Amino acid sequence: MTADPDALLVAQGISVRRGPRVVLEPCDVSINVGETIAVYGPNGAGKSTLLQALAGLIPASGRISFCGREFGRDLSLLEYHRRTAAVFQEPLLLRGTVRYNVRLGLQLRGENAGRETEVDGWLQRLRIAHLTDRPVGALSGGEAQRTSLARALILKPEVLFLDEPFAALDAPTRSRLTEELADLLVERRMATLLVSHDIDEAAALCERCIILDKGCVLQHDAMHAVLQRPISRRVAEIIGLSNIGQGTIADSGPDGTRLAWNGHQLLAEECTGKPGSRVDFVIRQELMRLHTAPDRPTNCVPGTIERIRRRGQSQIVSIRVGNPDLLHVRAGAHDEPREGEDVRVSFAPEAIWIMPT
């Protein structure tokens, strides 16, 4: 995806080297007003490097423009930092009370006069008003991160950079903060770039997603497109999709594309591949169904339940459909599959996505 020249923040050919090593290959990124973008990838992919380069925190090659003005020409780094804010995995709070830290950014900018009511408002909004006089050294991880968020948001940044802000928190605290932050970003229409190692968190907060691997952008697309239509097998693996397979295109016609896969004939939506081509595909877990009756809907694959794992209010049922092939189906909490049971798995053609690369 090329950068939108009319966006709030535009980076073109942005890249980072550390000595002789390229840690971020040249890429284009743009962020519009009110837009939220996730940067997702494995450890060492370059996620934080990209965020730090876009935030003006580390040297980078390429061009970065903000509100139509370019770094190093008609936009100073100081002005850019005054109009943006960042929150990191570690809260980076200074000694003093919660109130002192929330007010600190305003104070450093000389903007704190007459804004105590605003400080009180953010303490209330982030649910830390009862901690206003508490030393930050006595805060829990979640309380400290709420304080850090309040300090950033009170500055009314035009772009908010979030580098795995909830990674060190326990699951319930992380879930609550994610929900509250999602509401805040929509309410304030604040352009945001989020680095995350949790794809569910990224999907809850962001409209678009950049997939990084070994310093290269593999896909930059709408979040739903990345999750449902990954561009390659590697992207599907990075975002944690199951049911990734490789088959051969048998033929294509008005009803779709027929795939030969380990002795099974599958019908997928039409694709541009030629008959005889080997292709990677993924079957969407949530669009699959289990059957014990001998009905034979489209794409019906027989198998035996090998493992059942509970995940929240659902169950992930793993079915052996060949050697070494397993299919993983999401079943409801009230379904009663049994390990060792012979079943059939069915799914409509639209559940299969043939990856273009």
Rosetta blueprint (number, residue, H / E / L):
1 M L
2 T L
3 A L
4 D L
5 P L
6 D L
7 A L
8 L L
9 L E
10 V E
11 A E
12 Q E
13 G E
14 I E
15 S E
16 V E
17 R E
18 R E
19 G L
20 P L
21 R E
22 V E
23 V E
24 L E
25 E E
26 P E
27 C E
28 D E
29 V E
30 S E
31 I E
32 N L
33 V L
34 G L
35 E L
36 T E
37 I E
38 A E
39 V E
40 Y E
41 G L
42 P L
43 N L
44 G L
45 A L
46 G L
47 K H
48 S H
49 T H
50 L H
51 L H
52 Q H
53 A H
54 L H
55 A L
56 G L
57 L L
58 I L
59 P L
60 A L
61 S E
62 G E
63 R E
64 I E
65 S E
66 F E
67 C L
68 G L
69 R E
70 E E
71 F E
72 G L
73 R L
74 D L
75 L E
76 S L
77 L H
78 L H
79 E H
80 Y H
81 H H
82 R H
83 R L
84 T E
85 A E
86 A E
87 V E
88 F E
89 Q L
90 E L
91 P L
92 L L
93 L L
94 L L
95 R L
96 G L
97 T E
98 V H
99 R H
100 Y H
101 N H
102 V H
103 R H
104 L H
105 G H
106 L H
107 Q H
108 L H
109 R L
110 G L
111 E L
112 N L
113 A L
114 G L
115 R L
116 E H
117 T H
118 E H
119 V H
120 D H
121 G H
122 W H
123 L H
124 Q H
125 R H
126 L L
127 R L
128 I L
129 A H
130 H H
131 L H
132 T L
133 D L
134 R L
135 P E
136 V H
137 G H
138 A H
139 L L
140 S L
141 G H
142 G H
143 E H
144 A H
145 Q H
146 R H
147 T H
148 S H
149 L H
150 A H
151 R H
152 A H
153 L H
154 I L
155 L L
156 K L
157 P L
158 E L
159 V E
160 L E
161 F E
162 L E
163 D E
164 E L
165 P L
166 F L
167 A L
168 A L
169 L L
170 D L
171 A H
172 P H
173 T H
174 R H
175 S H
176 R H
177 L H
178 T H
179 E H
180 E H
181 L H
182 A H
183 D H
184 L H
185 L H
186 V H
187 E H
188 R H
189 R L
190 M L
191 A E
192 T E
193 L E
194 L E
195 V E
196 S E
197 H L
198 D L
199 I H
200 D H
201 E H
202 A H
203 A H
204 A H
205 L H
206 C L
207 E L
208 R E
209 C E
210 I E
211 I E
212 L E
213 D E
214 K L
215 G L
216 C E
217 V E
218 L E
219 Q E
220 H E
221 D E
222 A E
223 M H
224 H H
225 A H
226 V H
227 L H
228 Q H
229 R L
230 P L
231 I L
232 S L
233 R H
234 R H
235 V H
236 A H
237 E H
238 I H
239 I L
240 G L
241 L L
242 S L
243 N L
244 I E
245 G E
246 Q E
247 G E
248 T E
249 I E
250 A E
251 D E
252 S E
253 G E
254 P L
255 D L
256 G E
257 T E
258 R E
259 L E
260 A E
261 W E
262 N L
263 G L
264 H E
265 Q E
266 L E
267 L E
268 A E
269 E L
270 E L
271 C L
272 T L
273 G L
274 K L
275 P L
276 G L
277 S L
278 R E
279 V E
280 D E
281 F E
282 V E
283 I E
284 R L
285 Q H
286 E H
287 L H
288 M E
289 R E
290 L E
291 H E
292 T L
293 A L
294 P L
295 D L
296 R L
297 P L
298 T L
299 N L
300 C E
301 V E
302 P E
303 G E
304 T E
305 I E
306 E E
307 R E
308 I E
309 R E
310 R E
311 R E
312 G L
313 Q L
314 S E
315 Q E
316 I E
317 V E
318 S E
319 I E
320 R E
321 V L
322 G L
323 N L
324 P L
325 D L
326 L E
327 L E
328 H E
329 V E
330 R E
331 A E
332 G E
333 A L
334 H L
335 D L
336 E L
337 P L
338 R L
339 E L
340 G L
341 E L
342 D E
343 V E
344 R E
345 V E
346 S E
347 F E
348 A L
349 P H
350 E H
351 A H
352 I E
353 W E
354 I E
355 M L
356 P L
357 T L
